[in-house]
Amino acid sequence: MFWARPPTAGWVGGDRYGDNVMDERPAPDPVKLASQFDEWVRGETLVGRMLANLKTGRMPEVLAGAADGPHADRVAPLVVLWDGWERGKTIPLEVAEGLRDGGLERLLADLSSG
């Protein structure tokens, strides 16, 4: 498909009239992500629902942002787990337990505090 002008940041496609549609989702919220993860830890939600909530809440962006900062060493194994799930190579329970054991809750608390 030929574009008269290149897509801009945040562009997610065109509507049926050819207008660009901007991504208007709120910024990732580490506190909300931690809360959604904690629901699974407490046994209040299923593992698949929790992972879907994290993905919708933009967990991949949070991990990517943290991987370039002072938490890089802590984030690297979590990114591997997350990518394994997104690529269908790691089962959901293994990912959830790895996120828990890898300190996701602590990482999100650190990100939300500063």
N, C-alpha and C positions, 0 to 999 in steps of 0.2 A: 504494500500500500504506500502511496506517495503522500508525504506531508508537506504542506506549503511552508510550515515553520516547525522546528523541532519542539517536542514536548518540553514543558518546563518542570521544575521540581514540584513534586506533589501531584503531578498529572497522573490520572488513572484511566483515562480513555475519553472518548467523546460520547456525547449523548446522541440521540437520533437526529438532531439538527446540526451536528458537527461541532458543537461547542465543547470546549475542554471542560472536564469535570474535575474539580480539585478534591483532593483527599481532605475532608473536613473532620476527621476523627480527632478526638482530644489527644493530647500528648500522653505517652505512657505514664502511669502512676504506680511507682514501686509499692506504695502503701496498699493500694487496691489489689495489685498482683499478689502481695504477701497474704492478704486476707483470703483471696481465692485459693491460694495454695494451702493455707491453714485449714480451710474447710475440708480438704481431702485428708490432711493429717489427722483431724478430729473425727474422720469417718462420716462426715455429713454429705459428701458428694462422691460420685464415682470418679475413678482415675481419668477416664476418657473425657468426661465433662470438665474436670479441672484443667486438663491439658488444653482443651478447646478454649476455655475461658482465658487461660494464659496467652494463648496465641491471639485471640481476639483483642486482648488487652495490650498487645504489642510486646510480648516477652522477647521475641527475637531482636527487636530494636534495643531493648534494655540490655540484653546480653552483648550485642555488638558494640554498644556504646561503652559498656563497662570493660570490654576486652581491650580497649585502647587506653585505659586509664590506670590508676594505681591498684585496681583490683584484678589486673590481668591474669596473675597466676591462679587466683581463685576461680576466675570465670572460665578459663580454658577447658577444664573437664566438663563443666556444665554446658558449654557450647557444643562439645562433641556429643553429649547425650541428646541435647535438643535436636541437633542436626540428624542424628540417627533416627529419632522419632519422625521428623518431618520427611525423611527419605524412605520411611517404612522399613528400616533395618533394625530398629530396636522396639521391643514391645512396650506399650504404655506403662505397665506397672514397673518395669525395669527403669524406665526414664524417671518416673515419679520418685521411686526409692533412691535413685542416683541423685536427683535434685535435692531430696531431703538430706541424704547422707553427705552430699557435697556442700551443704551450707547455704542453700538458696535463700532460706528465710533470713539468715544473718546478712547475706549480701544485699538483699532488698532493703533491710533495715538500715544498713550503712549507706546505701544509695539515697534513701529517703531523708536521711539526716544531714546530708551534705554533699 
